Structures are given as C-alpha cells and as structure tokens.
Amino acid sequence: MDSFNKFVRKKNAFLFGTTGIFLFLYILLPILAFTPVLQQKWIGNITGVWVYSAGLFVMTVVLCALYTKMAPKFDQIAADVLREYEQGGAE
C-alpha cells in the first residue's frame, strides 16, 4: 500500500497545486476588474481587463495541455500499483 499512498500524494500534489494557482488567478479577475489597475488602457483602446481575460483563456489551454501530458504518467503509475496489488505485494 506504500506505493498506492505515494501515488495518491503525488497526484494530489499536482492536482491541488495547479487547481489552487489557477483558481486564485481566476478569482483575482473580478477583484482587479474594479480597480484602476485593469481599467487603464494597455494596448491602444484595449483595457487591462481584456488582456487579463485573454491571459486566463491561454492559461486554461496550458492547464489542459499540462494535464494531458501528466495523465498518462499517472495512468502508468496506477497500473503499476494495481499490478503490485494483484501480485500480492500489497500489505
């Protein structure tokens, strides 16, 4: 069961870490939207809110790509843990 616990800790660290960062940045948008920081024009007539929102969209794509890259690794580790359990290696 030690390998299972390691797997769960590793997966939870990844999932909760990335979720926390992305959730913080998403919640920050409505807070900053009412401050002068994002009300200023950044690029031509485009305000910071639009730039920040576009950044959130890009960040979402990055999150999807990162999870897609990590998921096969987690699947392999889970298969190894299951194989170990089936062979009687679990205590």
N, CA, C and O atoms as CSV, one atom per row, in Angstrom:
chain,resi,resn,atom,element,x,y,z
A,1,MET,N,N,0.811,-1.202,0.000
A,1,MET,CA,C,0.000,0.000,0.000
A,1,MET,C,C,0.851,1.263,0.000
A,1,MET,O,O,0.357,2.360,-0.256
A,2,ASP,N,N,2.130,1.093,0.288
A,2,ASP,CA,C,3.013,2.248,0.300
A,2,ASP,C,C,3.085,2.890,-1.084
A,2,ASP,O,O,3.097,4.115,-1.203
A,3,SER,N,N,3.132,2.065,-2.124
A,3,SER,CA,C,3.189,2.617,-3.481
A,3,SER,C,C,1.887,3.334,-3.825
A,3,SER,O,O,1.904,4.342,-4.532
A,4,PHE,N,N,0.764,2.827,-3.336
A,4,PHE,CA,C,-0.520,3.491,-3.568
A,4,PHE,C,C,-0.553,4.845,-2.871
A,4,PHE,O,O,-0.997,5.835,-3.452
A,5,ASN,N,N,-0.087,4.891,-1.632
A,5,ASN,CA,C,-0.064,6.156,-0.894
A,5,ASN,C,C,0.847,7.176,-1.562
A,5,ASN,O,O,0.518,8.361,-1.615
A,6,LYS,N,N,1.990,6.727,-2.074
A,6,LYS,CA,C,2.889,7.629,-2.800
A,6,LYS,C,C,2.208,8.167,-4.049
A,6,LYS,O,O,2.306,9.352,-4.368
A,7,PHE,N,N,1.513,7.272,-4.752
A,7,PHE,CA,C,0.801,7.673,-5.963
A,7,PHE,C,C,-0.262,8.724,-5.646
A,7,PHE,O,O,-0.361,9.736,-6.340
A,8,VAL,N,N,-1.046,8.489,-4.614
A,8,VAL,CA,C,-2.110,9.428,-4.241
A,8,VAL,C,C,-1.517,10.770,-3.832
A,8,VAL,O,O,-2.038,11.817,-4.217
A,9,ARG,N,N,-0.433,10.753,-3.056
A,9,ARG,CA,C,0.208,12.009,-2.651
A,9,ARG,C,C,0.731,12.779,-3.856
A,9,ARG,O,O,0.572,13.997,-3.938
A,10,LYS,N,N,1.356,12.065,-4.792
A,10,LYS,CA,C,1.915,12.722,-5.977
A,10,LYS,C,C,0.807,13.324,-6.840
A,10,LYS,O,O,0.918,14.458,-7.304
A,11,LYS,N,N,-0.247,12.563,-7.048
A,11,LYS,CA,C,-1.350,13.051,-7.878
A,11,LYS,C,C,-2.075,14.212,-7.198
A,11,LYS,O,O,-2.412,15.199,-7.852
A,12,ASN,N,N,-2.315,14.100,-5.901
A,12,ASN,CA,C,-2.978,15.182,-5.176
A,12,ASN,C,C,-2.138,16.453,-5.159
A,12,ASN,O,O,-2.674,17.555,-5.274
A,13,ALA,N,N,-0.832,16.304,-5.016
A,13,ALA,CA,C,0.043,17.480,-5.030
A,13,ALA,C,C,-0.067,18.201,-6.364
A,13,ALA,O,O,-0.152,19.429,-6.407
A,14,PHE,N,N,-0.067,17.443,-7.444
A,14,PHE,CA,C,-0.198,18.050,-8.767
A,14,PHE,C,C,-1.567,18.701,-8.938
A,14,PHE,O,O,-1.659,19.865,-9.330
A,15,LEU,N,N,-2.622,17.957,-8.646
A,15,LEU,CA,C,-3.974,18.462,-8.887
A,15,LEU,C,C,-4.323,19.647,-7.997
A,15,LEU,O,O,-4.837,20.654,-8.484
A,16,PHE,N,N,-4.051,19.540,-6.705
A,16,PHE,CA,C,-4.396,20.633,-5.803
A,16,PHE,C,C,-3.493,21.843,-6.012
A,16,PHE,O,O,-3.940,22.981,-5.877
A,17,GLY,N,N,-2.234,21.606,-6.337
A,17,GLY,CA,C,-1.323,22.718,-6.601
A,17,GLY,C,C,-1.738,23.532,-7.811
A,17,GLY,O,O,-1.854,24.755,-7.735
A,18,THR,N,N,-1.961,22.854,-8.927
A,18,THR,CA,C,-2.360,23.577,-10.138
A,18,THR,C,C,-3.752,24.181,-9.989
A,18,THR,O,O,-3.995,25.300,-10.441
A,19,THR,N,N,-4.662,23.452,-9.362
A,19,THR,CA,C,-6.012,23.987,-9.169
A,19,THR,C,C,-5.974,25.235,-8.301
A,19,THR,O,O,-6.670,26.208,-8.591
A,20,GLY,N,N,-5.181,25.221,-7.252
A,20,GLY,CA,C,-5.073,26.384,-6.376
A,20,GLY,C,C,-4.538,27.608,-7.095
A,20,GLY,O,O,-5.060,28.710,-6.929
A,21,ILE,N,N,-3.504,27.418,-7.889
A,21,ILE,CA,C,-2.921,28.540,-8.628
A,21,ILE,C,C,-3.919,29.111,-9.627
A,21,ILE,O,O,-4.123,30.324,-9.689
A,22,PHE,N,N,-4.534,28.242,-10.399
A,22,PHE,CA,C,-5.457,28.710,-11.421
A,22,PHE,C,C,-6.713,29.313,-10.803
A,22,PHE,O,O,-7.225,30.308,-11.316
A,23,LEU,N,N,-7.218,28.743,-9.722
A,23,LEU,CA,C,-8.395,29.294,-9.057
A,23,LEU,C,C,-8.092,30.678,-8.497
A,23,LEU,O,O,-8.918,31.586,-8.590
A,24,PHE,N,N,-6.907,30.835,-7.915
A,24,PHE,CA,C,-6.502,32.147,-7.400
A,24,PHE,C,C,-6.499,33.187,-8.514
A,24,PHE,O,O,-7.006,34.294,-8.335
A,25,LEU,N,N,-5.928,32.830,-9.667
A,25,LEU,CA,C,-5.863,33.787,-10.766
A,25,LEU,C,C,-7.239,34.090,-11.351
A,25,LEU,O,O,-7.490,35.215,-11.781
A,26,TYR,N,N,-8.130,33.105,-11.372
A,26,TYR,CA,C,-9.489,33.348,-11.853
A,26,TYR,C,C,-10.258,34.249,-10.895
A,26,TYR,O,O,-10.964,35.156,-11.336
A,27,ILE,N,N,-10.132,34.013,-9.597
A,27,ILE,CA,C,-10.847,34.832,-8.612
A,27,ILE,C,C,-10.287,36.250,-8.577
A,27,ILE,O,O,-10.999,37.193,-8.232
A,28,LEU,N,N,-9.039,36.397,-8.925
A,28,LEU,CA,C,-8.411,37.712,-8.928
A,28,LEU,C,C,-9.007,38.629,-9.999
A,28,LEU,O,O,-8.985,39.849,-9.836
A,29,LEU,N,N,-9.535,38.075,-11.080
A,29,LEU,CA,C,-10.093,38.902,-12.163
A,29,LEU,C,C,-11.229,39.800,-11.689
A,29,LEU,O,O,-11.142,41.009,-11.901
A,30,PRO,N,N,-12.290,39.290,-11.061
A,30,PRO,CA,C,-13.359,40.205,-10.648
A,30,PRO,C,C,-12.908,41.209,-9.593
A,30,PRO,O,O,-13.470,42.300,-9.491
A,31,ILE,N,N,-11.911,40.848,-8.820
A,31,ILE,CA,C,-11.412,41.784,-7.814
A,31,ILE,C,C,-10.653,42.920,-8.490
A,31,ILE,O,O,-10.885,44.093,-8.196
A,32,LEU,N,N,-9.746,42.564,-9.397
A,32,LEU,CA,C,-8.949,43.592,-10.077
A,32,LEU,C,C,-9.745,44.368,-11.121
A,32,LEU,O,O,-9.353,45.473,-11.497
A,33,ALA,N,N,-10.848,43.811,-11.591
A,33,ALA,CA,C,-11.630,44.479,-12.638
A,33,ALA,C,C,-12.204,45.803,-12.157
A,33,ALA,O,O,-12.463,46.694,-12.966
A,34,PHE,N,N,-12.405,45.943,-10.866
A,34,PHE,CA,C,-12.974,47.175,-10.321
A,34,PHE,C,C,-11.913,48.099,-9.736
A,34,PHE,O,O,-12.237,49.044,-9.017
A,35,THR,N,N,-10.669,47.833,-10.039
A,35,THR,CA,C,-9.587,48.702,-9.581
A,35,THR,C,C,-9.017,49.452,-10.781
A,35,THR,O,O,-9.214,49.040,-11.924
A,36,PRO,N,N,-8.327,50.528,-10.530
A,36,PRO,CA,C,-7.729,51.292,-11.637
A,36,PRO,C,C,-6.668,50.513,-12.415
A,36,PRO,O,O,-6.346,50.867,-13.550
A,37,VAL,N,N,-6.129,49.464,-11.814
A,37,VAL,CA,C,-5.057,48.709,-12.466
A,37,VAL,C,C,-5.511,48.164,-13.816
A,37,VAL,O,O,-4.824,48.346,-14.821
A,38,LEU,N,N,-6.661,47.500,-13.846
A,38,LEU,CA,C,-7.127,46.893,-15.092
A,38,LEU,C,C,-8.063,47.797,-15.883
A,38,LEU,O,O,-8.478,47.434,-16.983
A,39,GLN,N,N,-8.402,48.967,-15.349
A,39,GLN,CA,C,-9.267,49.894,-16.080
A,39,GLN,C,C,-8.469,50.767,-17.056
A,39,GLN,O,O,-9.045,51.414,-17.931
A,40,GLN,N,N,-7.167,50.780,-16.903
A,40,GLN,CA,C,-6.324,51.587,-17.780
A,40,GLN,C,C,-6.210,50.937,-19.148
A,40,GLN,O,O,-6.348,49.722,-19.293
A,41,LYS,N,N,-5.956,51.767,-20.143
A,41,LYS,CA,C,-5.740,51.245,-21.495
A,41,LYS,C,C,-4.313,50.727,-21.588
A,41,LYS,O,O,-3.357,51.434,-21.266
A,42,TRP,N,N,-4.185,49.488,-22.030
A,42,TRP,CA,C,-2.872,48.860,-22.117
A,42,TRP,C,C,-2.354,48.825,-23.539
A,42,TRP,O,O,-1.197,49.159,-23.796
A,43,ILE,N,N,-3.207,48.421,-24.461
A,43,ILE,CA,C,-2.810,48.297,-25.865
A,43,ILE,C,C,-3.847,49.046,-26.693
A,43,ILE,O,O,-4.954,48.548,-26.896
A,44,GLY,N,N,-3.501,50.218,-27.165
A,44,GLY,CA,C,-4.473,51.010,-27.911
A,44,GLY,C,C,-5.654,51.353,-27.018
A,44,GLY,O,O,-5.483,51.941,-25.950
A,45,ASN,N,N,-6.855,50.982,-27.458
A,45,ASN,CA,C,-8.055,51.215,-26.656
A,45,ASN,C,C,-8.461,49.994,-25.834
A,45,ASN,O,O,-9.546,49.976,-25.252
A,46,ILE,N,N,-7.624,49.001,-25.783
A,46,ILE,CA,C,-7.934,47.771,-25.054
A,46,ILE,C,C,-7.480,47.928,-23.601
A,46,ILE,O,O,-6.316,48.214,-23.323
A,47,THR,N,N,-8.428,47.736,-22.687
A,47,THR,CA,C,-8.102,47.879,-21.268
A,47,THR,C,C,-7.447,46.607,-20.735
A,47,THR,O,O,-7.434,45.565,-21.389
A,48,GLY,N,N,-6.915,46.730,-19.548
A,48,GLY,CA,C,-6.234,45.612,-18.916
A,48,GLY,C,C,-7.143,44.428,-18.637
A,48,GLY,O,O,-6.680,43.288,-18.594
A,49,VAL,N,N,-8.446,44.687,-18.446
A,49,VAL,CA,C,-9.388,43.591,-18.194
A,49,VAL,C,C,-9.401,42.628,-19.371
A,49,VAL,O,O,-9.409,41.411,-19.183
A,50,TRP,N,N,-9.404,43.165,-20.576
A,50,TRP,CA,C,-9.419,42.306,-21.766
A,50,TRP,C,C,-8.118,41.522,-21.897
A,50,TRP,O,O,-8.133,40.346,-22.262
A,51,VAL,N,N,-7.017,42.155,-21.607
A,51,VAL,CA,C,-5.719,41.477,-21.691
A,51,VAL,C,C,-5.639,40.377,-20.631
A,51,VAL,O,O,-5.191,39.266,-20.915
A,52,TYR,N,N,-6.070,40.689,-19.421
A,52,TYR,CA,C,-6.058,39.698,-18.339
A,52,TYR,C,C,-6.983,38.530,-18.677
A,52,TYR,O,O,-6.635,37.371,-18.449
A,53,SER,N,N,-8.159,38.837,-19.220
A,53,SER,CA,C,-9.112,37.784,-19.596
A,53,SER,C,C,-8.544,36.896,-20.694
A,53,SER,O,O,-8.712,35.677,-20.656
A,54,ALA,N,N,-7.881,37.490,-21.659
A,54,ALA,CA,C,-7.244,36.694,-22.715
A,54,ALA,C,C,-6.145,35.817,-22.118
A,54,ALA,O,O,-5.947,34.678,-22.543
A,55,GLY,N,N,-5.443,36.352,-21.140
A,55,GLY,CA,C,-4.427,35.564,-20.448
A,55,GLY,C,C,-5.028,34.373,-19.713
A,55,GLY,O,O,-4.424,33.302,-19.664
A,56,LEU,N,N,-6.210,34.558,-19.145
A,56,LEU,CA,C,-6.895,33.445,-18.479
A,56,LEU,C,C,-7.285,32.370,-19.484
A,56,LEU,O,O,-7.225,31.178,-19.181
A,57,PHE,N,N,-7.681,32.788,-20.667
A,57,PHE,CA,C,-8.015,31.817,-21.712
A,57,PHE,C,C,-6.776,31.005,-22.089
A,57,PHE,O,O,-6.841,29.780,-22.196
A,58,VAL,N,N,-5.667,31.678,-22.286
A,58,VAL,CA,C,-4.409,30.996,-22.607
A,58,VAL,C,C,-4.008,30.075,-21.451
A,58,VAL,O,O,-3.545,28.956,-21.671
A,59,MET,N,N,-4.189,30.552,-20.234
A,59,MET,CA,C,-3.852,29.753,-19.066
A,59,MET,C,C,-4.688,28.471,-19.013
A,59,MET,O,O,-4.184,27.420,-18.617
A,60,THR,N,N,-5.949,28.553,-19.405
A,60,THR,CA,C,-6.810,27.373,-19.431
A,60,THR,C,C,-6.303,26.354,-20.439
A,60,THR,O,O,-6.299,25.154,-20.164
A,61,VAL,N,N,-5.877,26.824,-21.600
A,61,VAL,CA,C,-5.322,25.923,-22.610
A,61,VAL,C,C,-4.042,25.270,-22.084
A,61,VAL,O,O,-3.812,24.081,-22.305
A,62,VAL,N,N,-3.220,26.042,-21.396
A,62,VAL,CA,C,-1.987,25.499,-20.816
A,62,VAL,C,C,-2.317,24.446,-19.762
A,62,VAL,O,O,-1.665,23.403,-19.702
A,63,LEU,N,N,-3.323,24.712,-18.932
A,63,LEU,CA,C,-3.734,23.735,-17.925
A,63,LEU,C,C,-4.182,22.434,-18.578
A,63,LEU,O,O,-3.808,21.349,-18.133
A,64,CYS,N,N,-4.978,22.543,-19.628
A,64,CYS,CA,C,-5.437,21.337,-20.337
A,64,CYS,C,C,-4.258,20.572,-20.931
A,64,CYS,O,O,-4.209,19.345,-20.844
A,65,ALA,N,N,-3.319,21.281,-21.527
A,65,ALA,CA,C,-2.150,20.627,-22.118
A,65,ALA,C,C,-1.291,19.970,-21.037
A,65,ALA,O,O,-0.793,18.860,-21.226
A,66,LEU,N,N,-1.121,20.647,-19.920
A,66,LEU,CA,C,-0.323,20.103,-18.825
A,66,LEU,C,C,-0.966,18.841,-18.260
A,66,LEU,O,O,-0.283,17.847,-18.016
A,67,TYR,N,N,-2.272,18.884,-18.056
A,67,TYR,CA,C,-2.948,17.703,-17.524
A,67,TYR,C,C,-2.909,16.557,-18.529
A,67,TYR,O,O,-2.741,15.399,-18.147
A,68,THR,N,N,-3.064,16.876,-19.809
A,68,THR,CA,C,-3.000,15.848,-20.847
A,68,THR,C,C,-1.624,15.194,-20.878
A,68,THR,O,O,-1.505,14.002,-21.158
A,69,LYS,N,N,-0.595,15.970,-20.591
A,69,LYS,CA,C,0.761,15.422,-20.553
A,69,LYS,C,C,0.979,14.565,-19.305
A,69,LYS,O,O,1.661,13.542,-19.367
A,70,MET,N,N,0.407,14.975,-18.180
A,70,MET,CA,C,0.621,14.267,-16.921
A,70,MET,C,C,-0.278,13.043,-16.767
A,70,MET,O,O,0.102,12.094,-16.081
A,71,ALA,N,N,-1.443,13.039,-17.377
A,71,ALA,CA,C,-2.409,11.946,-17.191
A,71,ALA,C,C,-1.846,10.573,-17.565
A,71,ALA,O,O,-2.048,9.623,-16.808
A,72,PRO,N,N,-1.147,10.423,-18.699
A,72,PRO,CA,C,-0.590,9.095,-18.994
A,72,PRO,C,C,0.424,8.617,-17.951
A,72,PRO,O,O,0.522,7.420,-17.682
A,73,LYS,N,N,1.166,9.539,-17.374
A,73,LYS,CA,C,2.121,9.164,-16.327
A,73,LYS,C,C,1.378,8.653,-15.095
A,73,LYS,O,O,1.762,7.648,-14.497
A,74,PHE,N,N,0.313,9.357,-14.726
A,74,PHE,CA,C,-0.490,8.908,-13.589
A,74,PHE,C,C,-1.160,7.573,-13.889
A,74,PHE,O,O,-1.259,6.716,-13.011
A,75,ASP,N,N,-1.621,7.390,-15.124
A,75,ASP,CA,C,-2.240,6.117,-15.505
A,75,ASP,C,C,-1.242,4.969,-15.398
A,75,ASP,O,O,-1.591,3.878,-14.949
A,76,GLN,N,N,-0.004,5.216,-15.810
A,76,GLN,CA,C,1.022,4.174,-15.741
A,76,GLN,C,C,1.341,3.814,-14.291
A,76,GLN,O,O,1.480,2.640,-13.945
A,77,ILE,N,N,1.455,4.836,-13.457
A,77,ILE,CA,C,1.730,4.576,-12.044
A,77,ILE,C,C,0.567,3.811,-11.415
A,77,ILE,O,O,0.782,2.887,-10.630
A,78,ALA,N,N,-0.660,4.193,-11.755
A,78,ALA,CA,C,-1.836,3.494,-11.221
A,78,ALA,C,C,-1.851,2.039,-11.681
A,78,ALA,O,O,-2.194,1.148,-10.903
A,79,ALA,N,N,-1.484,1.791,-12.930
A,79,ALA,CA,C,-1.428,0.413,-13.436
A,79,ALA,C,C,-0.355,-0.385,-12.698
A,79,ALA,O,O,-0.555,-1.561,-12.393
A,80,ASP,N,N,0.782,0.252,-12.411
A,80,ASP,CA,C,1.845,-0.423,-11.659
A,80,ASP,C,C,1.385,-0.770,-10.241
A,80,ASP,O,O,1.664,-1.857,-9.737
A,81,VAL,N,N,0.684,0.158,-9.614
A,81,VAL,CA,C,0.173,-0.088,-8.261
A,81,VAL,C,C,-0.837,-1.227,-8.285
A,81,VAL,O,O,-0.813,-2.098,-7.415
A,82,LEU,N,N,-1.720,-1.225,-9.269
A,82,LEU,CA,C,-2.719,-2.290,-9.388
A,82,LEU,C,C,-2.053,-3.641,-9.633
A,82,LEU,O,O,-2.445,-4.653,-9.050
A,83,ARG,N,N,-1.047,-3.647,-10.496
A,83,ARG,CA,C,-0.317,-4.882,-10.775
A,83,ARG,C,C,0.364,-5.403,-9.504
A,83,ARG,O,O,0.341,-6.602,-9.229
A,84,GLU,N,N,0.962,-4.504,-8.743
A,84,GLU,CA,C,1.607,-4.893,-7.484
A,84,GLU,C,C,0.576,-5.481,-6.513
A,84,GLU,O,O,0.848,-6.475,-5.840
A,85,TYR,N,N,-0.590,-4.869,-6.447
A,85,TYR,CA,C,-1.645,-5.360,-5.554
A,85,TYR,C,C,-2.130,-6.741,-5.984
A,85,TYR,O,O,-2.334,-7.626,-5.152
A,86,GLU,N,N,-2.310,-6.914,-7.286
A,86,GLU,CA,C,-2.790,-8.201,-7.796
A,86,GLU,C,C,-1.779,-9.322,-7.579
A,86,GLU,O,O,-2.159,-10.483,-7.431
A,87,GLN,N,N,-0.496,-8.979,-7.559
A,87,GLN,CA,C,0.549,-9.984,-7.350
A,87,GLN,C,C,0.778,-10.261,-5.866
A,87,GLN,O,O,1.654,-11.047,-5.505
A,88,GLY,N,N,0.006,-9.627,-5.026
A,88,GLY,CA,C,0.116,-9.881,-3.596
A,88,GLY,C,C,1.155,-9.043,-2.896
A,88,GLY,O,O,1.534,-9.345,-1.764
A,89,GLY,N,N,1.626,-7.993,-3.546
A,89,GLY,CA,C,2.648,-7.144,-2.937
A,89,GLY,C,C,2.084,-6.146,-1.954
A,89,GLY,O,O,2.835,-5.514,-1.211
A,90,ALA,N,N,0.767,-5.994,-1.939
A,90,ALA,CA,C,0.155,-5.034,-1.021
A,90,ALA,C,C,0.061,-5.630,0.371
A,90,ALA,O,O,-0.155,-6.830,0.542
A,91,GLU,N,N,0.228,-4.773,1.350
A,91,GLU,CA,C,0.169,-5.245,2.742
A,91,GLU,C,C,-1.050,-4.697,3.425
A,91,GLU,O,O,-1.279,-4.979,4.601
